[in-house]
Amino acid sequence: MQATTSIHTDLFFVGGGHTHAIVLRKIGMNGLPAGVRLTLITNLVDTPYSGMLPCHISGLYDFDQSHIDLRPLTRFANCRLIMDEVVDIDVNQQLIHCHHHPPMRYDALSIDIGSTPGTVSVPGAKEYAIPAKPVPNLLRAWHHYLEGLDQAQSATIGIVGGGVGGVELALNMQVRLQQVVGEAANIHVFHRGARLATGRNRTTQRQLAKIFRDRNIHTHLSESVCALEPATAGAVQVHCESGLKVSCDRVFWVTSASAAPWLARTGLSTDKDGFILVQDTLQTLSHSNIFAVGDVATMANHRRPKAGVFAVRQGPPLYNNLQRYFSGKSLKPFKPQRQFLNIIDLGMGGAIASRGRWSAESIWFRRWKHQIDGKFMALFDQFPPMVSGSQMTPESATMTLHCAGCGSKVSSSVLSRALNRARAEFPEMEHWSNPVKVGLDAPDDAAVVAMPADKLAVQTVDQFRAIVDDPYTFAQICVNHCLSDLFAMGATPQTVLALATLPYGTDTLQTETLYQLMAGTYQALAPAQTWLVGGHTTEGPELSLGFACNGWVAADQILTKQNLRPGLGLILTKPLGTGVLFAADMQRAAKGRWIEAAVATMVQSNQMAATCFQKHGVVACTDVTGFGLLGHLHEMLRPEVAIDLNLDALPVLPGAHTCFEAGYLSSLQKRNQQIEQHLHNPHPHHSNYPLLFDPQTSGGLVAAIPQNRVNDCLSALKTQGYSHSRHIGNVVPAVEGQAPFTIRG
């Protein structure tokens, strides 16, 4: 027997806005009642902090200073992180629908997805304007524009919208453009209002008008933009209802906020503009198990402008009400203040501070804002030690004894519901050639599969604990990792048996977890038309998954590791660094964008790479996994050959070097490094040297092909999507008395 806490409730956070970031930090520090599983769904692993965005535009703050990295934050809060964009919520079935995941069931939900600028029906706006949101698109367009100004003599941009957002964008974009083209930076602001900064007091508006005049920012007030059209040399012409026409290099759209269109079809209570209406408790008016905060929400009893200050202030009351909600207590109302301090950054060291009717300009306000923003961002960069048993409070923790052995098997109802639901997502399976005689369609004690005539069976097995929180993505990584052994042997996969361990929980939650695992499994098996024929599912303290994989190969097509000969080139298909990145991730030290880049390679199958190698005369092949690149290459050596390896040619995942420099290592690194005795001339000071011993999960294939075919093979691999493929070395004759690996770099 093992005592542990079972999961009984799924709380989903949709969107990684400011409010949710604060709530997740509070959960990491103080927890929630036991048995609540947390999941954040977001399409941005780096969420921009609105208070620092203008100064990031001007170049004062770098990317990391102005963005909250949600990955270490979610790890601190013991919250699963799922990277995707929500496109619908079925409030009747309590299902969340995303672009790239199967539906996910929730018990309680909180929405914090912000807003988008409203381009309404202005002709040409969608084609030629750059919206201020989503912010990553704005930043990509802005930096791309700056890169194109390298040899330019002048720059002209237009900003549609003269509210506070448009004002700060204009002032800070001017600062950055003047660093590039000097005084030849032209800024045009188009605003349908009679004054800039609509909603601010008259003193602030007069101050801004003077600043715009002094800085020669062209202000077009009481002008409604009615169309955007392409002009010469890639420019965009702005048309106003008054007849005014202005040609700009780029046009940025910073108008009033709009709600995500999909909210209108969810059945949630919304206002006339499509924003979610919430009570004083931050629960939606229509559904008590759904909360909404930040710009996406409108408080029915306390209408306030869409401003970041309110999102920040909603963090503590949302956390407290979630605590009370899951403890069965009555929720407490939250009343936002009517007046709030607003600081407008002027881009040149000064700022305007205003509250109510008061307003003043000073360099000290800018320094004050810098301190406020820095203190806020430090909350998500400097985590205190986690409370022992995070998400558990002494009064709510109830321990359950769970059996081991066969008593730990997951119930048959969980299995059948999850598998039937997952298989329904892939109707194309009905058209595959089916070798399965006895399998999941009529479960028995074992599967029975027909083998093609004159083929040899190829079998392999692997299993490991979850490397990412998202079970759907984890399953794809695991399938691709396990099938790579077959691809490296030149085999065609035919069937797999799954070995899964589900975290302790109710049947409903285990069904949901298993469904996500199996949907990810089918997603990864589909390209190879490989059948899941059975397996074994138990429950335990943490999620794990593995597969026994079976395939076939013709006797004269077997690829083994032992066929190396001089004159062969070595090609690696995927970048290195997953071991050190996930070692750092366990310590909340890896940036979210590094992990997402790693995951993108890990979910990529090696199937097409194996086919490509066969077309280019592959002689020997292996996949790079736990022993690291050098360990697997060592397994390929024969007494008469050696390997000349080029460190400079190794493909590397973003962040791997930084993690090594910070001292993070996989637990297998030192064991793998024992192979150093076989190196002729190690280069321990080369930045890529530690990667030779870094264990990989779902790593690439290393193939030996004739050197005269290497370039053609690389071109073909990159056409197939293996953009990181590199020629990393050559097979050469062994030198008597010399270690078999020569390292160059």
ZAMARGU-4260 file (C-alpha; in steps of 0.2 Angstrom, whole numbers, plus 5000, padded with zeros to 4 digits):
<rodrens>
0) 5000/5000/5000 | 5006/5018/4997 | 4998/5033/5005 | 4995/5048/4993 | 4982/5061/4988
5) 4970/5058/4974 | 4965/5071/4961 | 4947/5074/4960 | 4945/5091/4952 | 4952/5099/4936
10) 4954/5118/4937 | 4959/5126/4920 | 4966/5143/4917 | 4963/5149/4899 | 4976/5162/4895
15) 4992/5168/4903 | 4987/5186/4907 | 4993/5197/4922 | 4979/5191/4934 | 4983/5172/4931
20) 5001/5175/4933 | 4998/5183/4950 | 4986/5169/4955 | 4999/5155/4949 | 5012/5163/4960
25) 5001/5163/4975 | 4996/5145/4972 | 5015/5141/4972 | 5017/5150/4988 | 5001/5145/4998
30) 4993/5131/4988 | 4975/5126/4985 | 4964/5113/4993 | 4971/5095/4990 | 4965/5085/4975
35) 4964/5100/4963 | 4974/5098/4947 | 4979/5114/4939 | 4981/5117/4920 | 4986/5133/4911
40) 4982/5133/4892 | 4991/5147/4883 | 4998/5150/4865 | 5011/5162/4873 | 5024/5154/4884
45) 5031/5172/4886 | 5017/5184/4891 | 5021/5202/4888 | 5020/5214/4903 | 5010/5229/4896
50) 5018/5241/4908 | 5035/5238/4900 | 5030/5235/4882 | 5033/5253/4876 | 5050/5253/4883
55) 5054/5237/4875 | 5048/5245/4859 | 5061/5259/4861 | 5075/5247/4866 | 5076/5252/4884
60) 5071/5234/4890 | 5076/5218/4882 | 5064/5204/4879 | 5066/5195/4895 | 5065/5210/4905
65) 5048/5214/4898 | 5040/5197/4897 | 5034/5184/4910 | 5040/5167/4907 | 5026/5156/4911
70) 5035/5139/4911 | 5045/5141/4927 | 5030/5150/4935 | 5019/5135/4931 | 5032/5123/4938
75) 5032/5133/4954 | 5013/5132/4955 | 5013/5113/4951 | 5002/5117/4936 | 5002/5108/4920
80) 5006/5119/4905 | 4998/5116/4888 | 5003/5126/4873 | 4989/5129/4862 | 4975/5142/4858
85) 4958/5140/4864 | 4945/5142/4850 | 4929/5137/4859 | 4921/5132/4876 | 4907/5120/4877
90) 4899/5126/4894 | 4886/5112/4893 | 4898/5098/4891 | 4912/5107/4901 | 4924/5105/4887
95) 4938/5116/4881 | 4942/5116/4862 | 4959/5121/4855 | 4967/5122/4838 | 4979/5107/4840
100) 4973/5097/4855 | 4958/5085/4857 | 4944/5093/4869 | 4949/5094/4887 | 4936/5092/4901
105) 4936/5105/4916 | 4927/5106/4932 | 4931/5124/4935 | 4938/5137/4923 | 4946/5154/4924
110) 4948/5165/4908 | 4961/5178/4906 | 4964/5180/4887 | 4965/5199/4886 | 4958/5209/4871
115) 4962/5213/4853 | 4961/5230/4844 | 4945/5232/4834 | 4949/5234/4815 | 4930/5233/4812
120) 4926/5234/4794 | 4939/5247/4788 | 4944/5241/4770 | 4962/5235/4769 | 4965/5235/4788
125) 4967/5216/4789 | 4979/5216/4774 | 4990/5231/4777 | 4988/5236/4796 | 4999/5228/4810
130) 4987/5226/4825 | 4994/5230/4842 | 4988/5213/4848 | 4993/5199/4849 | 5009/5207/4855
135) 5021/5194/4848 | 5015/5198/4830 | 5017/5217/4834 | 5035/5214/4840 | 5040/5203/4825
140) 5033/5215/4813 | 5042/5230/4822 | 5059/5221/4823 | 5058/5215/4805 | 5054/5233/4800
145) 5069/5239/4810 | 5081/5227/4802 | 5075/5233/4784 | 5080/5251/4789 | 5099/5246/4790
150) 5103/5257/4774 | 5088/5268/4774 | 5089/5287/4774 | 5071/5290/4782 | 5057/5281/4790
155) 5038/5285/4791 | 5025/5275/4801 | 5007/5278/4804 | 4998/5274/4821 | 4979/5272/4820
160) 4972/5276/4837 | 4977/5290/4849 | 4972/5283/4865 | 4985/5280/4879 | 4991/5264/4870
165) 4994/5273/4853 | 5002/5288/4862 | 5015/5277/4871 | 5018/5267/4855 | 5021/5283/4845
170) 5033/5291/4858 | 5043/5275/4860 | 5043/5270/4842 | 5050/5288/4838 | 5064/5286/4850
175) 5069/5269/4842 | 5068/5275/4824 | 5078/5291/4828 | 5092/5279/4834 | 5092/5272/4816
180) 5088/5286/4804 | 5090/5301/4815 | 5078/5316/4813 | 5072/5308/4797 | 5060/5298/4808
185) 5042/5303/4804 | 5027/5298/4815 | 5009/5300/4810 | 4995/5297/4823 | 4977/5296/4816
190) 4964/5299/4830 | 4945/5301/4828 | 4944/5310/4844 | 4947/5329/4846 | 4961/5326/4859
195) 4975/5313/4862 | 4973/5300/4877 | 4954/5299/4877 | 4948/5296/4895 | 4963/5305/4903
200) 4961/5322/4911 | 4962/5338/4901 | 4979/5343/4909 | 4986/5326/4903 | 4979/5329/4886
205) 4986/5347/4885 | 5004/5340/4890 | 5003/5327/4877 | 4998/5339/4863 | 5013/5350/4868
210) 5025/5335/4868 | 5019/5329/4851 | 5021/5346/4844 | 5039/5348/4852 | 5044/5331/4845
215) 5037/5334/4828 | 5025/5320/4829 | 5011/5323/4816 | 4995/5322/4825 | 4979/5320/4814
220) 4964/5323/4826 | 4946/5321/4822 | 4951/5310/4808 | 4943/5293/4805 | 4953/5281/4794
225) 4941/5274/4781 | 4953/5263/4770 | 4971/5257/4769 | 4978/5254/4751 | 4995/5248/4745
230) 5006/5262/4738 | 5023/5262/4729 | 5038/5252/4735 | 5029/5242/4748 | 5021/5257/4757
235) 5004/5259/4763 | 4992/5274/4760 | 4981/5279/4774 | 4964/5286/4768 | 4954/5297/4780
240) 4935/5302/4778 | 4941/5320/4777 | 4950/5316/4761 | 4967/5316/4770 | 4980/5304/4762
245) 4996/5299/4770 | 5009/5286/4764 | 5018/5276/4777 | 5031/5262/4777 | 5020/5253/4790
250) 5003/5256/4799 | 5000/5250/4817 | 4982/5248/4823 | 4979/5253/4841 | 4961/5256/4842
255) 4948/5252/4856 | 4949/5234/4863 | 4938/5220/4856 | 4933/5203/4863 | 4938/5187/4855
260) 4924/5182/4842 | 4922/5164/4848 | 4916/5170/4865 | 4899/5175/4858 | 4895/5157/4854
265) 4900/5149/4871 | 4884/5154/4880 | 4893/5164/4893 | 4885/5180/4898 | 4893/5195/4888
270) 4890/5213/4887 | 4886/5223/4871 | 4904/5222/4865 | 4906/5204/4868 | 4916/5204/4884
275) 4912/5192/4898 | 4901/5199/4911 | 4906/5194/4929 | 4899/5196/4946 | 4908/5205/4960
280) 4916/5188/4965 | 4923/5187/4947 | 4912/5172/4943 | 4902/5174/4926 | 4884/5179/4928
285) 4879/5163/4919 | 4890/5150/4926 | 4896/5149/4944 | 4911/5137/4940 | 4918/5149/4927
290) 4928/5165/4932 | 4934/5178/4920 | 4947/5192/4924 | 4958/5205/4915 | 4953/5214/4899
295) 4941/5200/4893 | 4930/5203/4908 | 4918/5217/4912 | 4912/5218/4930 | 4893/5221/4929
300) 4892/5232/4944 | 4909/5241/4942 | 4912/5246/4924 | 4930/5251/4922 | 4942/5255/4907
305) 4952/5240/4900 | 4968/5244/4909 | 4982/5233/4916 | 4981/5240/4933 | 4964/5232/4936
310) 4970/5215/4930 | 4984/5216/4942 | 4972/5221/4956 | 4961/5206/4952 | 4975/5193/4956
315) 4973/5192/4975 | 4954/5192/4975 | 4953/5178/4962 | 4965/5168/4971 | 4956/5170/4988
320) 4939/5166/4979 | 4947/5150/4971 | 4952/5145/4988 | 4935/5147/4995 | 4926/5139/4980
325) 4936/5123/4982 | 4934/5123/5001 | 4915/5125/4999 | 4915/5142/5007 | 4905/5158/5001
330) 4915/5169/4990 | 4919/5187/4994 | 4915/5202/4983 | 4929/5213/4975 | 4926/5231/4971
335) 4940/5240/4960 | 4944/5257/4964 | 4937/5271/4954 | 4952/5281/4952 | 4970/5274/4949
340) 4987/5281/4946 | 4992/5281/4927 | 5009/5284/4921 | 5012/5287/4903 | 5030/5284/4897
345) 5037/5298/4886 | 5051/5287/4878 | 5065/5300/4883 | 5067/5297/4901 | 5052/5307/4907
350) 5034/5302/4911 | 5017/5309/4915 | 5008/5303/4930 | 4990/5307/4933 | 4976/5302/4945
355) 4958/5309/4944 | 4961/5328/4939 | 4979/5329/4945 | 4993/5327/4932 | 5011/5331/4931
360) 5027/5327/4921 | 5044/5323/4928 | 5059/5312/4925 | 5056/5305/4943 | 5039/5298/4938
365) 5049/5287/4925 | 5061/5281/4938 | 5046/5278/4950 | 5038/5268/4936 | 5054/5258/4933
370) 5054/5253/4951 | 5036/5248/4951 | 5038/5238/4935 | 5054/5230/4941 | 5046/5225/4958
375) 5031/5217/4949 | 5042/5207/4936 | 5053/5201/4950 | 5038/5191/4957 | 5040/5180/4942
380) 5059/5178/4941 | 5063/5176/4960 | 5053/5162/4967 | 5053/5159/4986 | 5055/5141/4991
385) 5040/5130/4988 | 5029/5126/5002 | 5031/5107/5006 | 5016/5098/4998 | 5011/5113/4987
390) 4992/5113/4983 | 4989/5105/5000 | 4983/5113/5016 | 4984/5103/5033 | 4965/5105/5035
395) 4961/5098/5018 | 4973/5085/5015 | 4966/5067/5016 | 4977/5053/5012 | 4971/5037/5002
400) 4980/5020/5003 | 4983/5014/4985 | 4987/4996/4981 | 5002/4990/4972 | 5004/4974/4961
405) 4988/4970/4951 | 4978/4980/4963 | 4985/4996/4955 | 4977/4992/4938 | 4966/5006/4931
410) 4948/5001/4930 | 4941/4993/4914 | 4928/5007/4912 | 4942/5020/4912 | 4951/5010/4898
415) 4936/5008/4887 | 4929/5025/4888 | 4946/5033/4885 | 4951/5022/4871 | 4934/5023/4862
420) 4934/5042/4863 | 4952/5043/4857 | 4949/5031/4842 | 4934/5041/4837 | 4946/5056/4833
425) 4955/5045/4820 | 4941/5038/4808 | 4955/5037/4794 | 4961/5021/4803 | 4946/5012/4795
430) 4955/5013/4778 | 4972/5006/4784 | 4978/4989/4779 | 4974/4979/4795 | 4986/4965/4801
435) 4977/4964/4818 | 4967/4948/4820 | 4964/4950/4839 | 4966/4967/4847 | 4957/4981/4855
440) 4941/4979/4844 | 4938/4962/4854 | 4950/4963/4869 | 4958/4946/4874 | 4973/4940/4884
445) 4985/4945/4870 | 4985/4952/4853 | 4986/4942/4838 | 4995/4950/4822 | 4998/4943/4805
450) 5016/4945/4799 | 5020/4949/4780 | 5027/4934/4771 | 5047/4932/4771 | 5049/4946/4783
455) 5058/4946/4800 | 5051/4953/4816 | 5059/4968/4824 | 5055/4972/4842 | 5059/4985/4855
460) 5053/4993/4871 | 5055/5009/4881 | 5046/5018/4894 | 5049/5034/4904 | 5041/5047/4916
465) 5032/5062/4909 | 5045/5075/4903 | 5031/5088/4899 | 5015/5092/4908 | 5004/5090/4893
470) 4999/5071/4891 | 4994/5074/4873 | 5011/5081/4868 | 5020/5069/4880 | 5012/5054/4871
475) 5018/5060/4854 | 5036/5062/4861 | 5035/5045/4868 | 5029/5036/4853 | 5042/5045/4842
480) 5056/5041/4854 | 5051/5022/4854 | 5047/5020/4835 | 5064/5028/4831 | 5073/5011/4836
485) 5063/5003/4822 | 5067/5017/4809 | 5085/5016/4814 | 5085/4997/4810 | 5077/5000/4793
490) 5061/4992/4799 | 5042/4996/4795 | 5032/4998/4811 | 5017/4987/4812 | 5010/4987/4830
495) 5013/4994/4848 | 5008/4989/4865 | 5006/5004/4878 | 5013/5004/4895 | 5005/5018/4905
500) 5004/5024/4923 | 4991/5036/4927 | 4992/5048/4943 | 4980/5043/4957 | 4963/5051/4954
505) 4944/5048/4952 | 4938/5038/4937 | 4933/5053/4928 | 4950/5062/4929 | 4959/5046/4925
510) 4948/5044/4910 | 4952/5062/4904 | 4971/5059/4907 | 4971/5042/4898 | 4960/5050/4883
515) 4973/5063/4881 | 4987/5051/4881 | 4979/5039/4869 | 4974/5053/4857 | 4992/5059/4857
520) 4997/5041/4854 | 4986/5039/4839 | 4991/5056/4832 | 5009/5050/4832 | 5006/5033/4826
525) 4995/5039/4811 | 5009/5044/4799 | 5016/5026/4800 | 4999/5018/4800 | 5004/5008/4815
530) 4991/5000/4826 | 4989/5001/4845 | 4984/4983/4849 | 4984/4983/4868 | 4994/4986/4883
535) 4994/4988/4902 | 4988/5003/4912 | 4991/5005/4931 | 4990/5020/4943 | 5004/5027/4953
540) 5011/5044/4960 | 5016/5051/4943 | 5012/5050/4924 | 5023/5038/4914 | 5021/5030/4897
545) 5030/5018/4886 | 5028/5006/4871 | 5033/4989/4866 | 5035/4992/4847 | 5034/4978/4834
550) 5039/4979/4815 | 5045/4970/4801 | 5060/4971/4789 | 5067/4961/4774 | 5082/4951/4778
555) 5093/4960/4765 | 5087/4978/4772 | 5092/4976/4790 | 5102/4991/4796 | 5114/4988/4810
560) 5126/4999/4819 | 5141/4988/4814 | 5143/4992/4795 | 5154/5007/4796 | 5168/5008/4784
565) 5180/5023/4779 | 5173/5035/4766 | 5156/5037/4774 | 5149/5054/4780 | 5139/5055/4796
570) 5123/5065/4796 | 5113/5070/4812 | 5094/5075/4809 | 5090/5084/4825 | 5098/5096/4837
575) 5106/5091/4853 | 5102/5098/4871 | 5086/5090/4877 | 5095/5082/4892 | 5102/5098/4899
580) 5087/5109/4895 | 5075/5098/4905 | 5087/5096/4919 | 5087/5115/4920 | 5068/5115/4918
585) 5066/5104/4933 | 5075/5118/4943 | 5064/5131/4935 | 5079/5138/4926 | 5075/5135/4908
590) 5065/5148/4898 | 5049/5143/4891 | 5054/5147/4873 | 5069/5135/4875 | 5058/5121/4881
595) 5045/5124/4867 | 5059/5124/4854 | 5065/5107/4861 | 5047/5100/4861 | 5045/5105/4843
600) 5059/5093/4838 | 5054/5079/4850 | 5037/5077/4842 | 5044/5076/4825 | 5045/5058/4819
605) 5061/5051/4811 | 5051/5041/4799 | 5054/5052/4784 | 5072/5054/4788 | 5074/5035/4788
610) 5066/5034/4771 | 5077/5048/4765 | 5093/5039/4771 | 5088/5023/4762 | 5086/5033/4746
615) 5104/5040/4748 | 5113/5023/4751 | 5113/5022/4770 | 5125/5009/4777 | 5123/5010/4795
620) 5111/5020/4807 | 5106/5023/4825 | 5095/5035/4835 | 5103/5046/4848 | 5094/5044/4865
625) 5100/5041/4883 | 5119/5037/4880 | 5121/5054/4871 | 5129/5056/4853 | 5146/5050/4857
630) 5139/5035/4867 | 5129/5029/4852 | 5143/5033/4840 | 5154/5022/4850 | 5142/5008/4848
635) 5144/5009/4829 | 5163/5008/4830 | 5173/4993/4823 | 5191/4989/4826 | 5197/4995/4809
640) 5188/5012/4808 | 5188/5028/4818 | 5177/5044/4818 | 5182/5061/4814 | 5169/5073/4822
645) 5167/5091/4820 | 5161/5100/4835 | 5157/5116/4826 | 5145/5107/4815 | 5134/5100/4829
650) 5116/5107/4828 | 5111/5114/4845 | 5094/5118/4853 | 5092/5136/4859 | 5097/5138/4878
655) 5107/5123/4879 | 5124/5132/4880 | 5117/5144/4893 | 5111/5129/4904 | 5128/5121/4903
660) 5136/5137/4908 | 5125/5139/4923 | 5130/5122/4929 | 5115/5112/4925 | 5118/5094/4919
665) 5107/5078/4916 | 5109/5065/4929 | 5116/5054/4915 | 5129/5067/4910 | 5143/5061/4921
670) 5140/5042/4917 | 5140/5046/4898 | 5156/5056/4900 | 5165/5041/4905 | 5168/5038/4886
675) 5180/5052/4886 | 5194/5039/4887 | 5191/5035/4869 | 5194/5053/4863 | 5210/5056/4854
680) 5210/5075/4857 | 5196/5081/4868 | 5191/5100/4867 | 5183/5102/4884 | 5183/5121/4882
685) 5172/5121/4866 | 5154/5126/4870 | 5148/5111/4860 | 5159/5098/4869 | 5146/5094/4884
690) 5133/5090/4870 | 5143/5075/4865 | 5137/5067/4882 | 5120/5075/4884 | 5106/5061/4884
695) 5092/5064/4872 | 5074/5060/4872 | 5066/5058/4855 | 5083/5063/4847 | 5088/5062/4829
700) 5095/5048/4819 | 5113/5047/4815 | 5116/5039/4798 | 5132/5034/4788 | 5131/5037/4770
705) 5143/5038/4756 | 5152/5055/4757 | 5148/5059/4739 | 5130/5059/4743 | 5130/5069/4759
710) 5125/5086/4751 | 5111/5079/4741 | 5104/5069/4756 | 5105/5085/4767 | 5095/5095/4754
715) 5082/5081/4754 | 5081/5081/4773 | 5078/5099/4774 | 5065/5098/4761 | 5056/5085/4772
720) 5056/5097/4787 | 5072/5092/4795 | 5079/5109/4795 | 5093/5106/4809 | 5101/5091/4799
725) 5120/5093/4798 | 5135/5084/4792 | 5144/5081/4808 | 5159/5071/4804 | 5166/5056/4793
730) 5171/5038/4795 | 5190/5036/4793 | 5203/5022/4795 | 5208/5018/4812 | 5226/5023/4817
735) 5235/5009/4828 | 5238/5015/4846 | 5226/5030/4844 | 5209/5033/4852 | 5195/5030/4839
740) 5187/5048/4841 | 5196/5063/4834 | 5187/5079/4839 | 5189/5095/4829 | 5182/5112/4833
</rodrens>
